Amino acid sequence: MSEPVAKRPGSRPVTEPENGLDSTVERLGRWTAARTTRRSFLHRLGQLAVFVAAGPTIAGLLIREAQARVCGQSGVTPKCDTFDCTGPGDVWGWCWYASDGCCRNDGLKKICDCCTVDYPNVHGYCPSGTNVRCIVESCGNDPRVLSVALTPIVWAGATGYHHAAVRAAMAAGNSTAKRAVVADDANRWMQYIAAPLAGTLGVPLLGIGANGPTNEDLALLQELGVDEVLVVGPVAGTGTFASASIGIDQVTATADLPTASRQVATRITKINDINRTVTVETTGLSAEAAPAAAAFAALGGFPFIVGSAAAATVGYPTLYVGPEPADVSLISDRTTATNLVDLSIELAGLAAGLPNVSPRRIAIVPAGSSDAIGLVNLSVPIVAHPTDRLGALEGWIQDHSVRYGELAEIYYTKGPGELRTDEYWKLQGAANGFRVDQLQGVAGQGLPVHRQPMAERPIGKARTDGALSWGSQSPPNYWTTQGQTFRR
């Protein structure tokens, strides 16, 4: 049996008035009443009476405007700040579909109600006892389904992202480690050098402050089961480790960066059968990209070398990061991007082709963050975004998912330069295939809307016209076992 026509939940049965303008006014009154509170309904009804008294032309203008806020949506209920409908008393309702033209990709626009118990708004398409609090929109997948985990890594003044990233890794199943790598917390460059050693061993990297390891540091190491620390460069208070029954292995004691990087490279190549390195300079874009380069090196177990002269001494073919001058005889590959965001994206693409690296988990961090190296503990590629906004990552995340398949998890930072709420909304949209970049339209466009068929009302069943096909393109092949190049 077909469903009754043109009746939202909570509206009265439809009876047609007899003619012309009276018919139009009554239809508009019912349409408005179904979407407004009593106070706003009476206010707008008063406005309508004035316009009707002025003649049918002005009344027609009001009817055509239909209080539309954006393409396919009335002006009563605002958009939700994010795609979360998880507050106290919140529950998803169902959706309606906007007419053609509300999506640039020719997809079908979904407009879905987030409902709250006894919320002072219209009933909309909500379960009994709830009313519409806000709406979400999509030009792709069902906007009520958040299938990609977005995990915050919270910045702390004393530890940056190190401890939070270690605990996130523990939550993901990496709950024990017999060893850990430590370096001076104030010397980020020494941490960059140390990161691939931690990555090669599959153990945490911690920064140790000027007063030595804190109680929080020791508690975390003990929780992990660490009984030995590998020390990279001068680190204060190492005797405290001994007092806590944690052994000390001094990998290098020098503060000279090129020398330290060579000595750590020697240790890595004894552990890991590798004969390639990653090289950066201490100036220019190369230096800015050092955290992402160190994360890449850690994923591949490649020594991180500071300066082309030191790389020449090590003698292995190298990936040279940045446009700065270098000894080209050693370079098997060099990055081509000319800004930090694009360079981090380029490195993430290279990392996706490395053995034992899942392209479905990434971390994003504000560009230029001095604490970004702490995210190396997540064992995922680190990608930079402009301060407080997503920028080029919005499109890249979608492209990356089309190439490799839907992402499983994105770690994002909560701290200096974190994403604004509206940019977090974009992150949710890009990760989950909502195609929010394709939404378009202004007030008065996209009406009428179409009711969602019963079979498409359950969460996850909304029509996905315009959705991207995750994993539908072949990923590039990066060569890792012969020819001494990172890509082909």
C-alpha positions in Angstrom: 0.0 0.0 0.0 1.3 3.4 -0.9 2.1 5.9 1.9 -0.2 9.0 2.5 1.1 12.0 0.7 2.6 15.3 2.0 2.2 14.9 5.7 5.2 15.4 8.1 5.0 13.6 11.5 2.9 15.7 13.9 0.9 17.6 11.2 -2.9 17.3 10.8 -4.7 15.5 8.0 -4.8 17.5 4.8 -8.1 18.9 3.5 -8.0 21.1 0.5 -9.5 24.7 0.7 -11.7 25.7 -2.2 -9.9 28.1 -4.3 -7.0 30.4 -5.4 -5.3 32.6 -2.9 -7.2 31.1 0.0 -5.9 27.7 -0.9 -2.4 29.0 -1.2 -2.6 30.8 2.2 -3.9 27.7 3.9 -1.2 25.5 2.4 1.5 27.9 3.4 0.0 28.1 6.9 0.1 24.4 7.3 3.6 24.2 5.9 4.8 26.9 8.2 3.0 25.5 11.3 4.7 22.1 10.7 8.1 23.7 10.9 7.8 26.5 13.5 7.2 27.1 17.2 3.8 28.6 18.1 5.3 32.0 18.7 7.2 32.2 15.5 4.2 30.8 13.6 1.9 33.5 14.9 4.5 36.2 14.1 4.8 35.0 10.5 1.1 34.6 10.2 0.8 38.2 11.1 3.4 39.1 8.5 1.5 37.1 5.9 -1.8 38.9 6.7 0.0 42.2 5.9 1.4 40.9 2.7 -1.9 39.4 1.6 -3.6 42.7 2.2 -1.1 44.3 -0.1 -2.1 42.1 -2.9 -1.4 38.7 -4.5 1.9 39.7 -6.1 3.7 40.3 -2.8 2.0 37.2 -1.3 3.4 35.2 -4.2 6.9 36.5 -3.5 6.6 35.4 0.1 5.3 32.0 -1.0 8.2 31.5 -3.4 10.7 32.5 -0.7 9.1 29.9 1.6 11.4 31.0 4.4 14.2 29.0 2.8 17.6 29.3 4.5 19.7 27.2 2.2 19.1 25.0 -0.8 16.3 22.7 0.1 15.9 23.7 3.7 13.5 25.9 5.7 14.7 28.8 7.9 13.5 27.5 11.2 16.2 25.0 12.2 19.9 25.8 12.1 22.7 23.5 10.8 24.4 21.4 13.5 27.9 22.7 14.4 29.3 19.2 13.6 28.0 15.9 12.5 27.7 14.6 16.0 24.2 14.0 17.4 25.3 12.5 20.7 24.4 15.1 23.4 22.0 14.4 26.3 18.6 13.3 24.9 19.9 13.4 21.3 18.8 10.8 18.7 18.8 10.8 15.0 15.5 11.3 13.1 15.2 10.6 9.4 15.9 12.7 6.4 14.4 14.4 3.3 15.9 14.9 -0.1 16.4 18.2 -1.8 15.5 18.7 -5.4 18.1 18.8 -8.1 20.7 21.5 -8.0 21.7 21.5 -4.4 24.9 19.6 -5.0 27.6 20.6 -7.5 28.4 17.0 -8.1 24.8 16.2 -9.2 24.4 14.1 -6.1 21.3 13.9 -4.1 21.3 16.2 -1.1 20.3 14.6 2.2 19.0 16.8 5.0 18.6 14.9 8.3 17.2 15.9 11.7 19.2 15.6 14.9 16.4 15.4 17.5 16.4 16.1 21.3 14.0 15.1 23.9 11.4 17.9 24.5 13.5 20.4 22.6 11.5 23.6 22.0 11.3 23.4 18.2 9.3 21.8 15.5 8.7 18.0 15.6 10.1 17.4 12.1 11.1 13.9 11.2 11.8 12.9 14.8 10.9 10.0 17.1 8.0 10.5 19.4 8.9 12.8 22.4 11.7 14.6 20.6 11.9 17.6 18.4 14.5 19.0 15.9 17.5 20.6 17.5 19.6 21.0 14.3 20.1 19.5 10.8 23.0 17.9 8.9 23.5 17.9 5.2 25.3 15.6 2.7 26.0 15.4 -1.0 27.4 11.9 -0.6 27.0 9.3 2.2 24.3 9.2 4.9 25.3 12.1 7.1 24.1 10.3 10.2 26.8 7.6 10.0 30.3 8.5 11.3 32.3 5.4 10.2 35.8 6.9 10.6 37.2 7.3 14.1 38.4 10.9 14.8 40.7 10.6 17.8 41.9 13.7 19.6 45.5 13.9 20.8 45.5 16.5 23.6 48.5 18.8 24.0 50.0 19.3 27.5 52.4 22.0 28.5 54.9 19.7 30.1 54.9 16.8 27.6 53.5 18.2 24.3 51.9 15.4 22.5 54.3 12.6 23.6 52.3 11.1 26.5 48.9 11.5 24.8 50.2 9.8 21.7 51.7 6.9 23.7 48.4 6.4 25.5 46.5 6.5 22.2 48.8 3.8 20.9 48.1 1.8 24.0 44.4 2.2 23.5 44.9 0.8 19.9 46.6 -2.3 21.3 50.3 -1.4 21.8 50.1 -1.7 25.5 53.6 -3.0 26.4 57.2 -2.1 25.6 60.4 -3.4 27.2 62.4 -0.5 26.0 61.9 3.2 25.2 63.9 5.9 23.5 64.5 9.2 25.3 66.0 12.5 24.2 66.2 16.1 25.5 62.7 17.6 25.5 64.1 21.0 24.7 66.1 19.7 21.7 63.5 18.8 19.0 66.3 18.0 16.5 67.7 15.3 18.8 64.2 13.9 19.0 63.9 13.9 15.2 67.2 11.9 15.1 65.9 9.5 17.8 62.5 8.9 16.3 63.6 6.3 13.7 65.4 4.3 16.4 62.1 4.2 18.3 60.2 3.3 15.1 62.7 0.5 14.2 62.3 -1.0 17.6 58.6 -0.4 17.8 58.9 1.4 21.1 57.9 4.9 22.5 59.9 8.1 22.2 59.8 10.5 25.2 61.2 13.9 25.7 63.0 14.4 29.1 63.0 17.8 30.7 65.9 19.8 32.2 65.2 18.4 35.6 65.3 14.8 34.5 62.4 12.3 34.2 59.2 13.4 36.0 57.0 11.1 38.1 54.6 11.2 35.2 57.4 10.0 32.8 58.4 7.2 35.2 54.8 6.1 35.8 54.1 5.8 32.1 57.3 3.8 31.5 56.4 1.5 34.4 52.9 1.1 33.1 54.3 0.0 29.8 56.7 -2.4 31.4 59.9 -0.6 30.2 63.1 -1.9 31.9 65.6 -0.1 29.7 65.9 3.3 28.0 68.0 4.1 25.0 69.4 7.6 25.4 70.0 9.8 22.4 72.2 12.9 23.1 72.7 14.6 26.5 69.7 13.9 28.8 69.4 15.3 32.3 68.8 13.2 35.3 69.5 9.8 33.8 70.4 8.5 37.3 66.7 8.7 38.1 66.1 5.9 35.7 68.6 3.8 37.5 66.9 4.6 40.8 63.6 3.3 39.3 65.3 0.0 38.2 65.4 1.1 34.6 68.6 0.3 32.7 70.4 2.9 30.5 71.8 2.4 27.0 73.6 5.6 25.9 73.3 5.4 22.1 75.1 8.7 21.7 76.2 11.4 24.1 77.1 14.1 21.7 75.0 17.3 21.2 76.4 17.7 17.6 73.5 17.0 15.3 75.3 15.6 12.3 77.5 13.4 14.5 74.5 12.2 16.6 72.6 11.3 13.4 75.5 9.3 12.1 75.9 7.4 15.4 72.2 6.6 15.6 72.2 5.5 12.0 74.9 3.0 12.9 72.8 1.6 15.7 69.7 1.4 13.4 71.5 -0.5 10.6 72.7 -3.0 13.2 69.0 -3.7 14.1 67.3 -3.2 10.8 68.7 -4.5 7.5 68.3 -1.2 5.7 70.6 0.7 3.5 68.8 4.0 2.9 68.4 7.2 4.8 66.3 10.3 5.0 68.2 13.6 4.9 67.2 17.1 6.0 68.9 20.4 6.5 68.5 22.7 9.5 67.3 25.6 7.5 64.4 26.5 5.1 61.5 24.3 4.1 63.7 21.2 4.8 63.9 22.1 8.5 60.2 23.0 8.7 59.4 19.5 7.3 61.7 17.7 9.8 58.9 16.3 12.0 57.0 14.8 9.1 60.3 13.5 7.6 61.2 12.0 11.0 57.8 10.3 11.2 58.3 8.9 7.7 61.8 7.7 8.6 60.4 6.0 11.7 57.8 4.2 9.7 60.4 2.8 7.3 63.2 2.3 9.8 65.4 4.6 7.9 68.0 6.6 9.7 67.3 10.4 9.9 70.4 12.3 8.9 71.0 16.0 9.6 72.9 17.6 6.6 74.1 16.3 3.3 77.7 16.1 4.5 76.7 13.7 7.3 74.6 11.7 4.7 77.7 11.4 2.6 79.7 10.0 5.5 77.0 7.4 6.2 77.2 6.6 2.5 73.7 5.2 1.8 71.3 6.5 -0.9 69.0 9.0 0.6 65.6 10.6 0.3 66.4 14.3 0.4 63.6 16.4 1.9 63.2 20.0 0.8 64.5 22.2 -2.0 67.7 23.2 -0.3 71.1 22.5 -2.1 72.6 19.1 -1.5 75.2 16.6 -2.7 73.1 15.2 -5.6 75.4 12.1 -6.0 73.7 10.6 -2.9 70.1 11.4 -3.7 68.0 8.5 -4.8 64.8 10.6 -4.4 64.0 14.1 -3.4 60.7 15.8 -2.5 59.2 18.2 -5.0 56.7 20.2 -3.0 57.4 23.8 -2.3 55.3 24.4 0.9 55.0 22.5 4.2 51.5 21.2 3.8 52.1 19.8 0.3 55.5 18.4 1.4 53.9 16.5 4.3 51.2 15.2 1.9 54.0 14.0 -0.4 55.7 12.2 2.4 52.4 10.6 3.5 52.0 9.3 0.0 55.4 7.8 0.1 54.8 6.2 3.5 51.6 4.6 2.2 53.7 2.4 -0.1 56.1 1.2 2.7 55.8 -2.4 3.9 53.8 -2.9 7.1 52.4 0.7 7.0 48.6 1.0 6.8 47.5 3.9 4.6 44.2 3.9 6.5 45.5 5.6 9.6 47.0 9.1 9.6 47.6 12.0 12.0 47.1 15.6 11.2 48.8 18.5 13.0 49.0 22.3 12.6 51.8 23.3 10.3 54.9 24.5 12.1 54.0 22.9 15.4 57.2 22.4 17.4 55.6 19.5 19.3 54.5 17.5 16.3 57.3 15.0 16.8 55.4 13.6 19.8 52.9 12.1 17.3 55.6 9.7 16.0 54.4 7.5 18.9 51.2 6.8 16.9 53.2 5.0 14.2 51.3 6.7 11.4 52.2 9.3 8.7 52.0 12.9 10.0 50.3 15.4 7.7 50.3 19.2 8.3 47.3 21.5 7.9 47.3 25.3 8.1 46.8 26.8 11.5 43.2 26.3 12.7 41.8 25.1 9.4 41.9 22.0 7.2 43.0 23.7 3.9 44.2 21.3 1.2 43.7 18.3 3.5 40.0 18.4 2.9 40.4 17.3 -0.7 43.4 15.1 -0.1 41.6 13.0 2.5 38.9 12.3 0.0 41.4 11.5 -2.7 43.4 9.3 -0.4 40.3 7.3 0.6 39.4 6.8 -3.1 42.9 5.5 -3.7 43.4 3.3 -0.6 39.9 2.7 0.8 38.0 4.4 3.6 40.2 5.6 6.4 39.9 3.7 9.7 41.2 6.5 12.0 42.4 10.1 11.9 44.3 11.4 14.9 43.9 15.2 15.2 45.4 17.5 17.8 43.7 19.5 20.5 46.1 22.3 21.3 47.8 25.3 19.7 46.5 25.8 16.2 43.8 23.2 16.5 40.9 23.1 14.0 38.0 25.5 14.5 34.6 23.9 15.0 33.6 24.7 11.4 36.8 23.1 10.1 36.3 20.0 12.3 32.9 19.7 10.5 34.8 19.7 7.2 37.1 17.0 8.5 34.2 14.8 9.5 32.7 15.4 6.1 35.8 14.6 4.1 36.7 11.5 6.2 33.1 10.1 6.0 32.4 10.9 2.4 29.7 13.5 3.0 31.0 15.6 0.1 30.3 18.9 2.0 32.5 20.7 -0.4 29.8 20.1 -3.0 27.0 21.7 -1.1 25.6 24.7 -2.8 22.6 27.0 -3.0 21.1 30.1 -1.5 17.8 30.9 0.2 14.9 30.1 -2.1 16.6 27.4 -4.1 16.0 23.7 -4.0 12.3 23.6 -3.1 10.3 21.5 -3.1 11.9 18.7 -1.2 11.1 15.0 -1.5 10.1 12.7 1.3 12.5 9.9 2.2 11.0 6.5 1.3 10.4 4.2 4.3 13.1 1.8 3.3 15.7 4.6 3.3 14.9 6.1 6.7 16.9 3.8 9.0 20.4 5.2 9.8 22.8 4.2 7.1 20.1 3.5 4.5 19.8 7.0 3.0 20.4 7.1 -0.7 24.0 7.8 -1.5 23.8 9.3 -5.0 27.0 11.4 -5.4 29.0 9.3 -3.0 32.7 8.6 -3.7 33.7 5.0 -4.3 36.4 4.3 -1.7 39.3 2.2 -2.9 38.3 2.4 -6.5 41.6 3.5 -7.9 44.9 1.6 -7.9 47.4 3.0 -5.4 50.9 3.9 -6.7 53.7 1.4 -6.4 56.6 2.4 -4.3 59.7 0.3 -4.8 61.3 -0.7 -1.5 63.7 -3.7 -2.2 65.8 -2.9 -5.2 67.1 0.0 -7.2 67.6 2.3 -4.2 64.6 4.4 -4.9 61.5 5.1 -2.8 59.1 5.3 -5.7 58.6 4.5 -9.4 
